[in-house]
Amino acid sequence: MFYRTLADMVLVVHVGLVIFALFGAFGALKWRCLIGFHVPIALWSMAVMLTGGLDPLNPLEHWLRLNAGVAVEKMGFIEQYLTPLFFPTPLNRRFQIILGIIILIVNGAIYARVYWRAPKIKPH
């Protein structure tokens, strides 16, 4: 039960990070302090998606589920219904590239707006 709970917590954090990577820049329009948190997460997400890299949370969750003894036919709500929404199987190369480009376009457009709305400092 302990490993399964940890695996569920990793999944929830992972889903939160994916949502934050996609839409966190909207928060930067109002709260500039989010930029320091969001930019590295968005860049990491884009890098993983565009290079076909492996996010370390995936193997961690998988390892926790294996240690919990969770069989495919005994998956709970989170594994059965939420995981496929955010991490479709198979997560093929084309889908990864599309996700990376979406992250880049959405965040690029929002940060361009943040930049252009920022007060400009005039030299003396």
N, C-alpha and C positions, 0 to 999 in steps of 0.2 A: 504494500500500500504506500509506503514511503517513497519508493522509486517512481511509482505511477503519479503520485502527487507532485513530485519534483518535475517529472516530464510534462505534466499539465501546466505547471508554472512556467517552464521554459517555453512551451508553446504560446502561452498568453503573452509573455514578454516578446517573443519573436513576432507575433501578430502585431503587437503594439509598435514594435520597431519598424515593421513594414509600413504600417499606416502612417507613422511619424515620418518615415523617409519620403513617402508619397505626398503627404499633405502638411507636414510640419512648417513649411515655408509660409503657409497662410497665417500661422501664429506670429511669424516674424513681421508681418504687416502691422501688427498691433504691439507685440512685445519683442523688441529688438534683442533682448537677452537670450532668446531661443536660438538665435543664429549660431552661437558658439556650440550649442548642442546638436543642432540640426544639420549643419553643413558636413561635419565628419560622418554622421550616420548616413546622410544622403550619398556622399561620395563613396563610402564603403559599399552601400547597396548597389550603386551604379557599377562600381568596379567588379563586384561579384557577378552581377548579371551580364555585363558586357564581356567579361573575360571567361565566363563559364566556371568561375571559381566556386569553392565550397564555403558556405557560411558555417562557422563553427557551431552554431546552435543546432543545425540539423543533425550532425553525428552525436552531439550531446543528448538531444532528445531521444534519438534512436537507441543509444546505449542505455539510457534510463528505462525506456520501455522494455528493452530486452531483459534488463535486470529485474524488472517488475514482473516478468513472465507474461506479458500481455500478448495474447495470440490475436491474429487478425479477426477471427470470428468473435472474440470477446472484447472488442474495443468499446469504449464508452462514448458518450456524446461528443466529447471534444475531438477524439481521434476520428470518429466516424463522420461527423458533420462539419466541424470547423476547419480541420486540417485541409480537406480537399478544396475549400473555398479560397484559401490563401496560398496553398502550395499544391497545385494540381499535379496529378500523376499521369503520364510522366512529365516532369519539368524538362522539356526538351530545349535544345540550344536556341531554336527560333523564338520560343516563348520567353526565354531569358533575355535575349537581345531586345525584344519588344518591351519588356518590363524596364530594362535599363534605359531605353530611349524615352519611355514615358516619364520615368523619374527625372531624367535630364530636362525634358521639355517643360514639364510642370514646374519644377523647381527653378529652372532658368528663367522662365517667364515671371514667376513671382519675385525672385530676387532682382530681376531687372526693374520691376516696379518699385521694390524697396529702395534700390539704389537711386532711382530717379526722383523718388519722393523725399529722400534724405535731404536735410538742409545743407546747402553748399556753403563751405567756409571760404570767404573771400580774403585774399592776401592783403596786407596793409600797404 
